[in-house]
Amino acid sequence: MGVICNCTDKYQSCIDECNHCAQACHECINLCLNEPDAAARKDTVAQMMECAAICKDAACLMSSDSKHVKEFCQLCATICDECSVSCSKFKDDHCQKCAAECKKCAGKCHGM
C-alpha cells in the first residue's frame, strides 16, 4: 500500500524488501567493521555498500513509478545476488543473515 496513493501498490512488496535489504547491509557493515578480521572483509563491505545504495535507489524509482524501473530492478537483483554470495563466505551470524536478506531481495527484484 502506497503512502499517499495506490499508484505504486504493484511495487510495494519489492519496495519493502529493497529497504529491508539496504538496512541489513548497513547493519552488517557496522558489525563487520568491528570484527577482528575486518581487513579481510574489505571487499565484502564494499559490496554491501553498493548493494545498499542500489536497493535504496530501486525503492525510490519504484516509489516514483519510473519508466525504467524493471530494468533497474534487474540490475539490483544481480548486485543483491553477488552480495549474498560474498556475505555467505563469512560464517558469523550477521553475515549469514545479510546473505539471506540479499538473496530474498534479489528474488523479489527478479520477479519485477
matplotlib code that plots the C-alpha trace (Angstrom):
import matplotlib.pyplot as plt

x = [0.0, 1.4, 1.9, -0.3, -1.7, -2.2, -0.3, 2.7, 0.9, 2.1, 5.7, 5.1, 6.4, 9.6, 10.0, 9.7, 12.2, 14.7, 14.5, 14.9, 17.9, 19.6, 19.1, 20.5, 23.6, 24.2, 23.8, 26.2, 28.7, 28.8, 29.3, 31.9, 34.0, 34.2, 35.2, 38.9, 39.3, 37.8, 40.6, 39.7, 36.2, 37.1, 35.7, 32.5, 32.0, 32.3, 29.9, 27.4, 27.7, 26.9, 24.0, 22.5, 22.9, 21.2, 18.4, 17.6, 17.7, 15.4, 12.9, 13.0, 12.4, 9.6, 8.0, 8.2, 6.7, 9.8, 9.6, 12.8, 12.1, 12.0, 15.4, 16.8, 15.4, 17.1, 20.4, 19.5, 18.8, 22.2, 24.0, 22.0, 22.8, 26.5, 26.4, 24.6, 27.4, 30.1, 28.4, 27.8, 31.6, 31.7, 30.3, 29.2, 25.5, 25.2, 26.8, 24.7, 21.5, 22.6, 23.3, 19.8, 18.2, 20.2, 19.0, 15.4, 15.6, 17.2, 14.2, 11.7, 13.6, 14.0, 10.2, 9.6]
y = [0.0, 3.4, 6.1, 8.8, 7.0, 3.5, 4.1, 2.1, -0.7, -3.1, -2.5, -2.3, -5.7, -5.1, -1.6, -3.0, -5.8, -3.3, -1.1, -4.1, -5.3, -1.9, -1.8, -5.3, -4.4, -1.2, -3.2, -5.9, -3.4, -1.9, -5.3, -6.4, -3.3, -4.4, -7.9, -8.9, -9.8, -6.6, -6.1, -9.5, -8.2, -5.1, -6.4, -7.7, -4.4, -2.6, -5.0, -4.4, -0.6, -1.0, -3.3, -0.9, 2.0, 0.3, -1.1, 2.4, 3.8, 0.9, 1.7, 5.3, 4.6, 2.2, 4.8, 7.2, 4.6, 5.2, 4.2, 2.1, 0.5, -3.0, -2.8, -1.1, -3.8, -6.5, -4.8, -4.5, -8.3, -9.0, -6.9, -8.4, -11.9, -11.1, -9.5, -12.6, -14.8, -12.5, -12.3, -16.1, -16.6, -15.4, -17.8, -15.4, -14.9, -11.4, -12.1, -15.2, -13.2, -10.4, -13.0, -14.4, -10.9, -10.1, -13.4, -12.6, -9.1, -10.5, -12.8, -10.0, -7.8, -10.7, -11.0, -7.5]
z = [0.0, -1.0, 1.5, -0.3, -3.3, -4.6, -7.8, -6.6, -4.9, -7.6, -6.3, -2.6, -1.6, -3.7, -2.2, 1.3, 0.5, -1.0, 2.0, 4.3, 2.3, 2.5, 6.2, 6.6, 4.6, 6.7, 9.9, 8.7, 7.5, 11.0, 12.6, 10.0, 10.7, 14.3, 13.7, 14.4, 10.7, 9.4, 6.9, 5.3, 4.8, 2.8, -0.5, 1.1, 2.9, -0.4, -2.0, 0.8, 0.4, -3.3, -2.6, 0.0, -2.4, -5.3, -3.1, -1.9, -5.4, -6.6, -3.9, -4.9, -8.6, -7.7, -5.5, -8.5, -10.8, -13.1, -16.7, -16.4, -13.0, -14.3, -15.9, -12.8, -10.6, -12.8, -12.1, -8.4, -8.4, -9.9, -7.3, -4.5, -5.7, -5.8, -2.3, -1.0, -2.3, -0.8, 2.6, 2.8, 2.7, 6.3, 8.8, 11.6, 12.2, 10.9, 7.6, 7.1, 7.9, 5.5, 2.8, 3.3, 3.1, -0.1, -1.7, -0.7, -2.2, -5.4, -5.7, -5.4, -7.9, -10.4, -10.2, -11.4]

ax = plt.figure().add_subplot(projection="3d")
ax.plot(x, y, z, "-o")
ax.set_aspect("equal")
plt.show()
